[in-house]
């Protein structure tokens, strides 16, 4: 399928900060304001969605309210980027109201973020042919602990593609970046791997719910080598096994150039009587024909890469380290 890439952003461009899932409650709006100011300092005109600063019953508004916000910005040619503050739980409610054929005939614009944003980003790539950016969320733009992690996001907006990125040597759990752990990217059953293909992926928790729907049909996308990436946010081992097994039964994990799993932030166990995260990987992915990379810098355990869905990527893994490069077309430099 043909992928179209949004043009780089320029000072003066209008960008919409719109809550497609969770909004930002008052107690956190100071940090939101700092992030919006970072956008303004870069020269962008910031337009706030009507539900951005609200949160009730798990979302920033009703499905109809959130859809109206999103549609306004999707179809307005003056808006160059749609930047949800963060994810949430209920973006799936918006999918039936999005006119993907209409979007396929429009110039693409940036949609950036992770977590529940994958619910919209992946269908936009698959059904409208828009390249979409799986990246840190806008809410964290002004976080001093994440300045380095945000550089690929800014680079993507400036040049249209993320830069070359290396795997981090340390990671931290959300909430306390001062406590870090050693990070090591692995290849299941091997010491190294070099894989290439068109990138597609996001949060496993939400994408696994789209299996079997028109919003996660990879048939046309897989006409080119595909590098699928997934990250687990909250799934406990048994639910994670069901999610991966269901994807495999549906053919999602077949005919891939590579499968890349981010560091898991889901609960785990080390009890002998229970199934743990590592057990799940071995059971769910045994015999998969493509290389499987795990513990990559993707998802809810920062720092994380910026990955452009629809871009051609080469991922090299060796000795616990990894390097990711992305282009618009295969063989690009």
TARARA-V849589 format. One record per backbone hydrogen bond with DSSP energy under -1.0 kcal/mol. NH is the residue of the N-H (numbers start at 1). CO is the residue of the C=O. If there is no record, write none. Layout:
nh:NH co:CO
nh:NH co:CO
This chain:
nh:4 co:129
nh:9 co:157
nh:12 co:43
nh:13 co:10
nh:15 co:45
nh:16 co:81
nh:17 co:47
nh:20 co:18
nh:22 co:87
nh:24 co:52
nh:28 co:25
nh:29 co:26
nh:32 co:28
nh:33 co:29
nh:34 co:30
nh:35 co:31
nh:36 co:32
nh:37 co:33
nh:38 co:34
nh:39 co:35
nh:40 co:36
nh:41 co:37
nh:42 co:38
nh:43 co:40
nh:44 co:39
nh:45 co:13
nh:47 co:15
nh:49 co:17
nh:52 co:49
nh:54 co:51
nh:56 co:59
nh:59 co:56
nh:60 co:21
nh:66 co:62
nh:67 co:63
nh:68 co:64
nh:69 co:65
nh:70 co:66
nh:71 co:67
nh:72 co:68
nh:73 co:69
nh:74 co:70
nh:75 co:71
nh:79 co:76
nh:80 co:14
nh:82 co:110
nh:83 co:16
nh:93 co:90
nh:94 co:91
nh:97 co:94
nh:98 co:95
nh:100 co:98
nh:103 co:99
nh:104 co:100
nh:105 co:102
nh:106 co:103
nh:110 co:80
nh:112 co:82
nh:113 co:133
nh:117 co:114
nh:118 co:115
nh:119 co:116
nh:120 co:117
nh:121 co:117
nh:122 co:118
nh:124 co:120
nh:125 co:121
nh:126 co:122
nh:127 co:123
nh:128 co:124
nh:130 co:124
nh:131 co:4
nh:133 co:111
nh:134 co:307
nh:139 co:85
nh:140 co:137
nh:141 co:138
nh:143 co:140
nh:146 co:143
nh:150 co:146
nh:154 co:150
nh:155 co:151
nh:156 co:152
nh:157 co:153
nh:158 co:154
nh:159 co:155
nh:160 co:156
nh:165 co:324
nh:167 co:322
nh:171 co:181
nh:172 co:302
nh:176 co:173
nh:179 co:176
nh:181 co:171
nh:183 co:169
nh:185 co:320
nh:186 co:294
nh:188 co:292
nh:190 co:187
nh:193 co:317
nh:195 co:315
nh:197 co:313
nh:198 co:225
nh:199 co:311
nh:200 co:227
nh:202 co:229
nh:204 co:231
nh:207 co:203
nh:208 co:204
nh:210 co:207
nh:213 co:210
nh:216 co:213
nh:222 co:218
nh:223 co:220
nh:224 co:221
nh:227 co:198
nh:228 co:258
nh:229 co:200
nh:230 co:260
nh:231 co:202
nh:240 co:236
nh:241 co:237
nh:242 co:238
nh:243 co:239
nh:244 co:240
nh:245 co:241
nh:246 co:242
nh:247 co:243
nh:248 co:244
nh:249 co:245
nh:250 co:246
nh:251 co:248
nh:252 co:247
nh:254 co:251
nh:257 co:226
nh:258 co:226
nh:259 co:291
nh:260 co:228
nh:261 co:293
nh:262 co:230
nh:263 co:296
nh:265 co:232
nh:274 co:271
nh:280 co:276
nh:281 co:277
nh:282 co:278
nh:283 co:279
nh:284 co:280
nh:285 co:281
nh:288 co:285
nh:293 co:259
nh:294 co:186
nh:296 co:261
nh:298 co:296
nh:305 co:297
nh:307 co:134
nh:309 co:132
nh:310 co:199
nh:311 co:308
nh:312 co:327
nh:313 co:197
nh:314 co:325
nh:315 co:195
nh:316 co:323
nh:317 co:193
nh:318 co:321
nh:321 co:318
nh:323 co:316
nh:324 co:165
nh:325 co:314
nh:327 co:312
nh:332 co:329
